[in-house]
Amino acid sequence: MIAVASRALLALTLLGSPLAARQDIPPDSIITVVDGDTLPHFGAVGGVAVDGLGYVYHANFRNSVWRYTPGVGVELHADGLYGASGNAIGPRGELYQSSFTGNFVSRVSRTGAVEAFADSGLSGPVGIAVGPAGELYVCNCTGNSIARVGPTGVASAFASGPLFACPNGITRDDRGDLYVVNFNSTQVIQISPDGAARVFADIPGGGGNGHITFARNGFYVTKLRGHQVFRLYRDGTSRPVAGTGNRGHSDGPALEAMLTQPNGIAWAPATGELWINELVSGNGVRGGAARALLRRIRIITVADLIAAAPPGVESVTEAYRRYRTARPGELVASEAIAAAYAIFTPGRNPDALAIFELTAADHPGDADAQYHLGEAYRFTGSTDRAITQYRRALALQPGHSQALARLATLGGR
């Protein structure tokens, strides 16, 4: 096992007064943290996937997959692959791993046992996305198409056409659509559940794209040749969030940190982190002798600003509003709700209630935001207002079991 390097550098104070005192949110409010040593014998970097327990799977484009255990280190997980590229976690925690050179997809158990899963109908497979029934959607880079692989491992055509230019990375959003990034162009392609494709966005920067992941009501995209990571919003706009655009290696505030050919990317919702991999040396994506590095990007959210704010309704309200103004496309209801519960303690109930009210107002179509405001009213003794909120949640989501249970408890009103 390769020991984890103790290089977790936070160059910008997250929870101290310097950030809380500012009147805006600086563009370097996403911090990169190196977490891992270099891995020898890498041909280049493949995909990155994070499972429900927080294990990070890191593919070597030659023949193996390494697994990072949080707080422990990196060890070889699976070997004997053939151009290990994109990957994804299946519904039972298994890893699906593409082998670009061998034109097949393997299924890797949590213990590292490798078995063939799909070995026909694929052409330079890279990125993988898992559908709601456990089916796979696989990028055929050399075939300029997307294949669908059913539960028995049989691949069939799903989407193709001139929009695809070595489709490399793929992700599925919360609405059921697929999003694909091209390696040989800067475009992002949206694919509806029926296989219809359209151009969704064009991300600026050097060369094509690497991989893409859905997170926080939007996407994050690596620019392998551009040495950056971009945030992509639902409206198709984007902005860089990590890397200067110049090749190199340095930690610190994300827009000041330097990356070298970042490729794989995955979101870890439990920790609010992005994981990427990148080269330390080598001659490009298929280069000769190379070493790779796992890097972690800590996302600063509205919860961080609320936690950093001094007690008081005015203070936490200002923190919330500053985030909303500076990051209008990144105000995620679940993050604000979690922040409100975190300060819902004796003496700070009014502070928490203010955040619940702001969140419900800013997310009028979110049933959970309405329900949790109802919970806040119930906790603070405003039963009639709580009932109103539970009914609003049910109007948005008629089967909302928690709201139904609360109304029943309150006498069916």
DACOR-V818875 format. One record per backbone hydrogen bond with DSSP energy under -0.5 kcal/mol. CO is the residue of the C=O (numbers start at 0). NH is the residue of the N-H. Records with the same first field share a line. If there is no record, write none. Layout:
# DACOR-V818875
CO: NH  NH
This chain:
# DACOR-V818875
0: 2
1: 73
4: 6
6: 8  33
7: 9
8: 10
15: 19
16: 20
18: 21
23: 25
25: 28
28: 299
29: 253
30: 297
31: 251
32: 295
37: 39
38: 291
41: 289
43: 60
45: 263
46: 58
48: 56
50: 53
54: 50  56
55: 67
56: 48
57: 65
58: 45  60
59: 63  83
61: 82
62: 80
63: 59
64: 76  77
65: 57
66: 68  74
67: 55  69
68: 71  72
71: 3
72: 68
73: 1
74: 66
77: 64
81: 100  101
82: 99
84: 46
85: 97
87: 95
89: 92
93: 89
94: 96  107
95: 87
96: 105
97: 84  99
98: 102  103
103: 98
104: 116  117
105: 96  107
106: 108  114
107: 94
108: 111
112: 108
114: 106
117: 104
122: 141  142
123: 140
126: 138
128: 136
130: 133
134: 130
135: 148
136: 128
137: 139  146
138: 125  140
139: 143  144
140: 143
143: 160
144: 139
145: 157  158
146: 137
147: 149  155
148: 135
149: 152
153: 149
155: 147
158: 145
160: 163
162: 164
164: 183
165: 182
167: 126
168: 180
170: 178
172: 175
176: 172
177: 190
178: 170
179: 188
180: 167  168
181: 208
182: 207
184: 208
185: 202
186: 181
187: 199  200
188: 179
189: 197
190: 177
191: 194
195: 191
197: 189
200: 187
201: 203
207: 224
210: 221
212: 219
214: 217
217: 214
218: 231
219: 212
220: 229
221: 209  223
222: 226  227
226: 244  258
227: 222
228: 240  241
229: 220  231
230: 238
231: 218
232: 235
236: 232
238: 230
241: 228
245: 258
249: 257
251: 31
252: 255  256
253: 242
256: 243
257: 249
258: 247
259: 278
262: 210
263: 276
265: 274
266: 268
267: 270  271  272
271: 298
272: 267
273: 296
274: 265
275: 294
276: 262
277: 292
280: 290
283: 286
289: 41
290: 279  280
291: 38
292: 277
293: 34
294: 275
295: 32  297
296: 273  298
297: 30  299
298: 300
300: 303  304
301: 305
302: 306
303: 307
304: 308
311: 315
312: 316
313: 317
314: 318
315: 319
316: 320
317: 321
318: 322
319: 323
320: 324
321: 325
322: 326
326: 329
329: 331
331: 334  335
332: 336
333: 337
334: 338
335: 339
336: 340
337: 341
338: 342
339: 342
340: 343
342: 344
344: 347
347: 351
348: 352
349: 353
350: 354
351: 355
352: 356
353: 357
354: 358
355: 359
356: 360
357: 361
358: 362
360: 363
362: 365
364: 366
365: 369
366: 370
367: 371
368: 372
369: 373
370: 374
371: 375
372: 376
373: 377
374: 378
375: 379
376: 381
377: 380
380: 382
381: 385
382: 386
383: 387
384: 388
385: 389
386: 390
387: 391
388: 392
389: 393
390: 394
391: 395
392: 396
396: 399
398: 400
399: 403
400: 404
401: 405
402: 406
403: 407
404: 408
405: 409
406: 411  412
407: 410
